[in-house]
């Protein structure tokens, strides 16, 4: 008895066939509606196959397909779990198989306006080559490396990066200057010629800088530290130049010159050689400055024999020896000025208030009354003052990559009062130039800042790709494409950085507005996204971004904190090694700069080479496993041993260290 003769089996096949036909119609109609709406808004009138496939994928994913998937899998059929690059072709193939099982004639399906199975995968590979260049032998995923400032002067570092696996060099236009960028690019091009490998230059536009403003300055304590005498082993008293308060202090003192402290001219007029300025320093230690000699009409040289820490409030007494005794010369205390300044210290605790103000008001801590009660809350400016009028009570605010969380209590066009809702137990020190996120808020910032427009002139002349920071909508994407067209750079590749919740909501339209008009990739900026949507959702959302991009045959850059501990400290954490392994599903992986970036690059290169034999996008690759053969050949040096070896041979100052290679016997499969 055949399967079709068994009770109930034929009915299930027919039910599945009907449901697949219904799904196909839903996909075709839904995609057509979406594309017609885009055409009506004049966002595009001509949709290539990739745009059609993306629209079909979005239409398919509008419903919960899990029950259907389970039923298909039970019959040994495709469960539609890997259709991204070829949606309608995959659906049609399932329909053909089901038709055969139901003994029905070959279905007359209208040819889909989208790529077939092989063509979809080939389109994604072609787009990746167009943007990021040819793959390396043995590794299809490209690696992008953020250039440190040192890359402008250290050609050997750039060469070592290119030799160790870098395929794209990222220059962040938020830092350095066009002159520095030019030297970086010169070193990159020179390294290309020496190494014989192509390297694409990606230049990230800074975007609108929504960051904390400057802090007010306050005098810092001055340390007087005697130096050890190399011959006697004792301490040499530290020299101090005493000048009138009208003098300009030397900050820092010129080489070989004593630091300058300012004093009331009335006190200077009373000084004599051998006098002392006696005081208790900020640590409560009894110390003295011994007046040595007059340098000119208004300045004196004094020496401090022991280490002292003094501040603007350190009270001194001018003493003179007379008749065998030290006695005060004047009843008034003496205070030294000319201390260096430092940003004021703002430490916020859970429940504290914080005033977010315009950038011209420097930040400062809360003002307290004599009883320690807050009279005026702490304040900090925001560099983009226009965002203040976009805030309303209840709006979440995150500062410094989510380290400090707050909520808007009240606001107007000039300030917003925040209440701290998230802070470390020990408090959070608020500093200048830290990123501020307003999840979900429509901040009404233009797509491109004035700096972006200026930098774009440099980018189109020197870069291979432009990184579009904080793109939010399809209209933002069109604005950039128009600026590129105005500069005769209509074929310059764009890397759209998905950094905000609003960009996520508009991602389909962002992609559809550019597909077919510009070479396009998207970057999953996981740091900002985690702040915007929460770390818990990031794991889910990054998967959806990978799927959606594949449906549009758009390459993905997997970015933020990839092997970050390794790049910064030379030691990798186990979770970040697993994260690096998962990045193989993207077309490009980005490493940030750090003292051990060459080591991190070599480790990432090794991980990606191993993982591509096990994973291709969503599809596991079932190569032969050594575990299945009894585990022979599993023993060997693991990643920790490789890192230990790399630490001995590779640092930032030794960029030519040998690459990390693991014995073939260490592979599990």
C-alpha positions in Angstrom: 0.0 0.0 0.0 1.4 3.4 -1.1 1.4 6.5 1.1 -1.4 8.0 -0.9 -3.6 4.9 -0.2 -3.2 5.2 3.6 -6.2 6.7 5.3 -5.9 10.4 5.9 -2.6 10.9 4.2 -4.1 12.0 0.8 -6.4 14.5 2.6 -3.5 16.1 4.4 -1.5 16.5 1.2 -4.5 18.1 -0.4 -5.0 20.4 2.5 -1.4 21.4 2.4 -1.6 22.0 -1.3 -4.6 24.3 -0.9 -2.9 26.2 1.9 0.2 26.6 -0.2 -1.8 28.0 -3.1 -3.5 30.4 -0.7 -0.1 31.4 0.8 1.2 32.1 -2.7 -1.7 34.3 -3.6 -1.2 36.2 -0.3 2.4 36.7 -1.1 1.8 37.9 -4.7 -1.0 40.3 -3.7 0.7 41.6 -0.6 3.9 42.3 -2.5 2.0 44.0 -5.3 0.2 46.2 -2.9 3.4 47.3 -1.1 5.2 48.1 -4.4 2.2 50.0 -5.7 2.1 52.1 -2.6 5.8 52.9 -3.0 5.2 53.9 -6.6 2.3 56.1 -5.7 4.5 58.0 -3.2 7.1 58.3 -6.1 9.7 56.5 -4.0 10.4 54.4 -7.0 8.6 53.4 -10.2 10.8 50.5 -11.3 11.4 47.6 -9.0 14.1 45.1 -9.8 13.9 41.5 -8.9 15.6 42.0 -5.5 13.0 44.6 -4.5 10.2 42.2 -5.6 11.6 39.4 -3.6 11.9 41.5 -0.5 8.3 42.7 -0.9 7.2 39.0 -1.3 9.1 38.1 1.9 7.5 40.9 3.9 4.1 39.7 2.6 4.8 36.1 3.6 6.0 37.1 7.1 2.8 39.0 7.8 1.2 35.9 9.2 2.3 33.2 11.7 3.5 30.3 9.6 4.6 28.0 12.4 1.6 25.6 12.2 2.1 25.2 8.5 5.8 24.7 8.8 5.3 21.8 11.3 2.8 20.1 9.0 5.1 20.4 6.0 8.1 19.1 8.0 6.1 16.1 9.1 5.7 15.1 5.4 9.4 15.6 4.7 8.8 18.8 2.7 10.5 22.1 2.9 9.2 24.0 5.9 9.9 27.4 4.2 12.5 28.2 6.8 15.2 29.2 4.3 13.3 31.0 1.6 14.7 34.5 2.1 16.7 34.8 -1.1 14.1 33.2 -3.4 10.6 33.4 -1.8 8.2 32.7 -4.6 10.5 30.1 -6.2 10.6 28.2 -3.0 6.8 28.3 -2.5 6.3 27.2 -6.1 8.6 24.2 -5.7 6.7 23.0 -2.6 3.4 23.4 -4.6 4.9 21.3 -7.5 5.9 18.5 -5.1 2.5 18.5 -3.4 0.8 18.4 -6.7 2.7 15.3 -7.7 1.9 13.7 -4.4 -1.7 14.4 -5.0 -1.5 13.0 -8.5 -2.5 16.4 -10.0 -1.1 17.7 -13.2 1.8 20.1 -13.2 0.4 23.4 -11.9 0.4 26.4 -14.3 2.1 29.0 -12.0 2.8 32.5 -13.3 6.5 33.0 -13.5 7.5 35.0 -10.4 8.9 38.6 -10.9 11.7 37.6 -8.7 14.8 35.4 -8.8 14.9 31.6 -8.7 16.6 29.5 -6.2 20.2 29.8 -7.6 19.7 33.3 -9.0 18.8 34.7 -5.5 21.9 33.4 -3.9 24.0 34.6 -6.8 22.5 38.1 -6.6 23.5 38.4 -2.9 27.0 37.2 -3.7 27.3 39.6 -6.6 26.1 42.6 -4.5 28.6 41.6 -1.8 31.5 41.5 -4.3 30.4 44.9 -5.7 30.5 46.5 -2.3 33.2 44.7 -0.4 35.4 43.2 -3.0 36.4 39.6 -3.8 36.5 37.1 -1.0 39.7 35.7 0.4 40.6 32.1 -0.3 38.9 29.9 2.3 36.7 32.7 3.7 33.6 34.3 2.2 32.7 36.7 5.0 34.7 40.0 4.7 36.2 41.8 7.6 36.0 45.6 8.1 38.4 47.2 10.5 38.0 50.7 12.0 41.2 52.7 11.4 42.9 54.2 14.5 44.5 57.6 14.2 47.8 55.8 14.2 47.0 54.5 10.7 47.7 57.9 9.4 51.4 57.7 10.4 52.0 54.0 10.8 52.1 52.3 7.3 53.4 49.1 8.8 50.3 48.8 11.0 48.0 49.2 7.9 50.1 46.6 6.0 49.8 44.1 8.9 46.1 44.6 9.0 45.7 43.9 5.3 48.0 40.8 5.6 46.1 39.5 8.6 42.7 39.5 7.0 41.3 43.1 6.6 39.1 43.5 3.5 37.6 46.9 4.2 39.1 49.9 6.1 36.6 52.0 8.0 37.3 55.7 8.6 35.0 57.4 11.1 34.4 61.0 10.0 33.4 61.9 13.5 37.1 61.8 14.5 40.3 63.3 13.1 40.4 65.6 10.1 40.4 65.4 6.3 44.2 65.7 6.4 44.5 62.7 8.7 41.9 60.8 6.6 44.0 61.4 3.5 47.1 60.1 5.1 45.2 57.0 6.3 44.0 56.4 2.7 47.5 56.9 1.3 48.8 54.2 3.7 45.9 51.9 2.8 46.6 52.3 -1.0 50.3 51.8 -0.4 49.6 48.6 1.6 47.4 47.3 -1.2 50.2 47.7 -3.7 52.7 45.9 -1.4 50.4 43.1 -0.3 48.7 42.7 -3.6 45.2 42.7 -2.2 42.3 45.1 -2.7 40.9 46.9 0.3 37.7 49.0 0.2 37.7 52.3 2.1 34.4 52.9 4.0 33.9 56.4 5.2 31.3 56.8 7.9 29.5 60.2 8.0 29.3 61.5 11.6 25.6 62.3 11.5 24.0 64.7 14.0 26.0 64.4 17.2 23.5 64.0 19.9 25.9 63.9 22.8 26.4 65.4 26.3 27.9 68.9 26.2 31.0 70.3 28.0 31.3 70.4 31.7 32.2 73.6 33.7 35.7 73.7 34.9 36.9 73.8 38.5 40.4 74.2 40.0 42.2 70.9 40.4 44.5 70.0 43.2 48.2 70.7 42.5 50.7 68.1 43.5 54.2 69.2 44.5 56.3 66.1 44.1 60.1 66.1 44.9 62.1 63.9 42.5 64.6 61.3 43.7 68.2 62.2 43.2 69.9 59.5 41.1 73.2 59.9 42.9 72.3 60.3 46.6 69.1 58.4 46.5 67.4 61.2 48.5 64.7 63.5 47.3 65.4 66.9 45.7 63.0 69.6 46.9 60.6 70.6 44.1 60.9 74.2 42.8 57.9 76.5 42.6 57.7 79.9 40.9 55.6 82.4 42.8 54.2 85.1 40.6 51.6 87.9 41.1 48.0 87.0 40.5 47.9 89.0 37.3 50.5 86.7 35.8 49.6 83.9 33.4 50.5 80.5 34.8 52.5 78.1 32.7 50.2 75.0 32.0 52.0 72.7 31.9 55.3 74.2 32.8 57.9 74.4 30.0 60.4 71.7 30.0 62.9 72.2 32.8 61.0 75.1 34.3 59.3 75.0 37.7 55.5 75.2 37.9 54.0 78.7 38.5 51.7 79.5 41.3 50.1 82.9 41.7 50.1 84.9 44.9 48.6 88.3 46.1 51.2 91.0 45.1 51.0 92.3 48.6 52.4 89.0 49.9 55.1 89.0 47.3 56.2 92.4 48.4 56.8 91.1 51.9 58.9 88.0 51.0 62.5 87.6 52.0 65.0 84.8 51.3 64.6 82.1 54.0 60.9 82.8 54.7 58.5 79.9 54.9 54.9 79.4 53.8 53.7 76.9 56.3 50.4 74.9 55.8 48.5 71.7 56.1 47.9 70.2 52.7 44.7 68.5 51.5 45.7 65.3 53.2 46.3 67.0 56.5 50.1 66.7 56.3 52.2 69.6 57.7 54.2 71.0 54.9 56.2 74.2 54.0 57.4 76.2 51.0 60.9 77.6 51.6 61.4 81.0 49.9 64.8 80.8 48.1 65.4 84.0 46.1 63.8 86.7 44.0 63.9 85.9 40.3 63.0 89.4 39.1 61.0 92.4 40.4 57.8 90.5 40.7 58.5 86.7 41.0 60.2 84.5 43.6 61.6 81.0 43.6 60.5 78.7 46.5 61.1 75.0 47.1 59.0 72.3 48.8 61.2 69.6 50.4 58.4 67.0 50.8 55.4 65.9 48.7 52.4 68.2 49.2 48.9 68.4 47.7 47.4 71.9 47.7 44.3 73.4 46.3 42.7 76.9 46.0 41.4 76.6 49.6 44.8 75.6 51.2 45.5 78.2 53.8 49.2 79.2 54.3 51.0 81.3 56.9 54.0 83.4 56.0 56.6 82.8 58.6 60.0 84.4 59.3 62.8 83.5 61.7 63.7 86.3 64.1 65.6 86.0 67.4 65.8 82.3 67.0 62.0 81.8 66.6 59.6 81.4 63.7 56.9 84.0 63.8 54.1 85.1 61.5 55.0 88.0 59.2 51.3 88.9 58.6 48.1 88.0 60.3 46.3 87.3 57.0 46.4 83.8 55.5 48.0 83.3 52.1 46.4 81.4 49.3 48.1 80.2 46.1 46.3 80.4 42.7 47.2 79.2 39.3 46.0 75.7 39.8 45.1 73.7 36.7 41.4 73.2 36.0 39.5 70.0 35.4 35.9 69.3 34.5 33.5 69.4 37.4 32.5 66.0 38.8 28.9 65.0 38.3 27.9 61.7 40.0 24.3 60.6 39.7 22.4 58.1 41.8 19.1 56.3 41.2 16.3 58.8 41.7 18.4 61.9 41.2 17.2 64.8 39.0 19.1 65.9 36.0 18.4 69.0 33.9 19.1 68.5 30.2 19.8 71.9 28.8 21.1 73.8 25.7 24.7 73.3 24.9 25.9 76.8 25.8 25.2 76.0 29.5 28.2 74.0 30.8 27.3 71.0 32.9 27.7 71.1 36.7 26.7 69.0 39.7 23.7 69.7 41.9 23.8 72.7 44.2 23.1 71.9 47.8 22.1 74.0 50.8 23.9 74.0 54.2 21.9 70.9 55.2 22.8 69.0 52.1 19.4 69.4 50.4 19.3 69.9 46.6 18.6 73.5 45.8 19.2 73.1 42.0 19.6 69.8 40.3 22.6 68.8 38.3 22.6 69.9 34.6 24.2 68.8 31.4 23.9 70.3 27.9 22.9 68.3 24.8 24.9 69.2 21.6 21.8 69.1 19.4 19.6 71.7 21.1 16.7 71.1 18.7 15.9 67.7 20.3 14.7 69.4 23.5 11.5 70.6 21.8 10.8 67.0 20.7 10.7 65.5 24.2 7.6 64.9 26.3 7.0 63.5 29.7 7.6 59.8 29.9 10.2 59.7 27.1 13.1 57.4 28.0 16.6 58.8 27.8 19.8 56.7 27.8 23.3 58.1 28.1 26.7 56.7 27.4 25.7 53.4 25.7 22.9 52.8 28.2 25.0 53.1 31.4 22.7 55.8 32.7 18.9 55.6 32.2 16.4 58.4 32.9 12.9 59.4 32.0 11.6 62.9 31.1 9.5 64.4 33.9 8.8 67.8 32.3 10.2 69.7 29.4 10.0 72.8 27.3 12.0 74.1 24.3 15.0 75.1 26.4 15.4 72.2 28.9 14.0 68.9 30.1 14.0 67.7 33.7 14.9 64.0 33.9 14.7 61.5 36.7 17.4 58.9 36.9 15.8 55.4 36.6 18.9 53.3 36.0 22.4 53.8 37.5 25.2 51.6 39.0 25.0 51.0 42.8 28.1 53.2 43.2 26.6 56.0 41.1 27.3 57.1 37.6 29.9 59.7 36.7 28.5 61.8 33.9 31.1 63.1 31.4 31.1 65.3 28.3 30.8 64.0 24.8 28.8 60.9 25.6 26.1 59.6 23.3 22.4 60.3 24.2 19.6 58.1 22.9 15.9 58.9 22.9 14.3 55.6 22.0 11.3 56.0 19.7 11.4 59.8 19.7 11.1 61.7 16.4 13.9 64.2 16.9 13.3 66.1 13.7 16.9 66.2 12.8 17.7 66.5 9.1 19.2 63.4 7.4 22.6 65.1 6.9 24.3 67.7 9.1 26.3 70.6 7.7 29.5 68.7 8.6 28.2 65.6 6.7 27.6 67.6 3.6 31.2 69.1 3.8 32.7 65.6 4.5 30.7 64.1 1.6 32.8 66.1 -0.8 35.9 64.3 0.5 34.2 60.9 0.7 33.1 60.9 -3.0 36.7 61.7 -4.0 38.5 59.3 -1.8 36.2 56.6 -0.5 34.7 53.4 -2.0 31.7 53.4 0.2 29.8 55.9 2.4 28.5 54.9 5.8 25.1 56.6 6.5 24.8 57.2 10.2 21.4 57.5 11.9 19.4 56.9 8.7 15.7 56.9 9.9 13.4 56.8 6.9 13.2 56.3 3.2 13.2 60.0 2.7 16.6 60.2 4.5 17.9 57.6 2.1 16.6 59.6 -0.9 18.3 62.7 0.5 21.7 61.0 0.6 21.2 59.6 -2.9 20.4 63.0 -4.2 23.5 64.5 -2.6 25.6 61.7 -4.2 24.0 62.3 -7.6 24.7 66.1 -7.2 28.4 65.1 -6.7 28.4 62.7 -9.7 28.7 59.8 -7.4 25.5 57.9 -8.3 27.3 54.5 -8.2 29.0 55.0 -4.8 28.0 52.2 -2.4 26.0 53.0 0.7 26.2 51.3 4.1 23.0 52.2 5.9 23.6 52.0 9.6 20.6 50.8 11.5 21.0 52.4 14.9 17.5 53.4 16.1 14.1 52.1 16.8 12.7 54.4 14.2 15.0 53.0 11.6 13.9 49.5 12.4 10.2 50.5 11.8 11.1 52.0 8.5 13.7 49.5 7.4 11.6 47.8 4.6 11.0 51.2 2.9 14.6 52.3 3.5 15.8 49.2 1.6 13.2 49.4 -1.1 14.0 53.0 -1.8 17.7 52.2 -2.6 17.6 48.7 -4.1 18.3 48.9 -7.8 19.3 52.6 -7.5 22.5 52.3 -5.4 24.8 49.5 -4.3 23.4 49.0 -0.7 24.5 47.2 2.5 23.1 47.6 6.0 25.1 47.7 9.2 23.6 46.2 12.3 24.9 48.8 14.8 24.3 46.6 17.8 25.5 49.0 20.4 23.1 51.8 19.7 20.3 49.3 18.9 20.7 47.6 22.2 20.3 51.0 23.9 17.3 51.9 21.8 15.3 48.6 22.0 16.9 46.9 25.0 19.5 44.2 25.0 16.9 41.5 25.4 15.3 42.3 22.1 18.5 42.8 20.3 19.2 39.1 20.0 15.8 38.7 18.2 16.0 41.8 16.1 19.5 41.1 14.7 18.1 37.8 13.4 15.2 39.5 11.7 17.6 42.1 10.1 19.7 39.3 8.7 16.6 37.6 7.2 15.2 40.8 5.7 18.5 41.8 4.2 18.9 38.4 2.6 15.5 38.7 1.1 16.5 42.0 -0.6 19.9 40.4 -1.5 21.5 43.2 0.6 24.8 42.4 2.3 24.9 42.8 6.1 27.7 44.2 8.2 27.7 42.7 11.7 29.1 45.4 13.9 29.8 46.6 17.5 31.8 44.8 20.2 33.0 42.0 18.0 36.0 40.5 20.0 36.1 43.9 21.8 37.9 42.6 24.9 40.5 40.9 22.8 41.1 44.1 20.7 41.4 46.3 23.8 43.1 44.0 26.4 44.6 41.1 24.5 42.3 38.6 26.3 39.1 37.3 24.7 36.0 36.4 26.7 34.3 33.1 25.9 30.9 34.8 25.0 32.6 37.1 22.5 34.2 34.1 20.8 30.8 32.6 20.4 29.4 35.9 19.1 32.2 36.1 16.6 31.3 32.6 15.4 27.7 33.6 14.9 28.9 36.6 12.8 29.7 34.2 9.9 26.0 34.5 8.8 26.7 38.1 7.8 28.5 39.1 4.6 30.9 41.4 6.5 32.1 41.6 10.2 33.4 44.8 11.7 36.2 45.1 14.2 36.7 48.2 16.2 40.1 49.6 17.0 42.3 48.7 20.0 45.9 48.1 21.1 45.6 44.4 20.1 43.6 44.9 16.9 46.0 42.8 14.8 45.7 39.8 17.2 41.9 40.2 17.2 41.8 40.3 13.4 43.8 37.1 13.1 41.6 35.3 15.6 38.4 36.5 13.8 39.9 35.4 10.4 40.5 31.9 11.9 37.0 31.7 13.4 35.3 32.7 10.2 37.3 30.2 8.2 36.2 27.4 10.5 32.6 28.4 10.8 31.8 28.8 7.1 32.1 25.0 6.8 29.3 24.7 9.4 27.0 27.5 8.6 25.7 29.3 5.4 23.3 32.1 6.4 20.4 30.2 8.1 21.4 26.8 6.7 23.6 24.4 8.7 26.3 22.8 6.5 26.5 19.1 7.3 30.1 18.3 6.6 31.5 15.2 8.1 32.0 15.5 11.9 35.0 14.0 13.6 32.8 13.6 16.7 30.6 11.3 14.7 33.7 9.2 13.9 34.7 8.7 17.5 36.3 12.1 18.1 39.6 11.2 16.5 41.8 14.3 16.1 39.9 16.6 18.5 42.8 17.1 20.8 45.0 20.1 20.1 45.7 23.7 20.9 42.4 25.6 21.3 41.8 29.4 21.0 43.3 30.1 24.4 46.6 28.6 23.3 46.4 30.5 20.1 45.9 33.8 22.0 48.7 33.0 24.4 51.0 32.4 21.4 49.7 35.6 19.7 50.3 37.6 22.9 54.0 36.7 22.7 54.4 37.5 19.1 51.8 40.2 18.3 51.1 43.5 19.8 50.2 46.8 18.3 53.9 47.8 18.4 54.8 44.5 16.7 52.4 44.5 13.9 54.4 42.1 11.8 53.9 39.1 14.1 53.2 35.7 12.5 49.5 35.0 11.9 47.6 32.6 14.2 47.1 29.2 12.6 45.6 26.3 14.4 46.5 22.7 13.7 44.1 20.8 11.4 43.7 18.3 14.2 41.9 20.8 16.4 38.8 20.8 14.2 35.7 19.0 15.5 34.5 18.3 12.0 
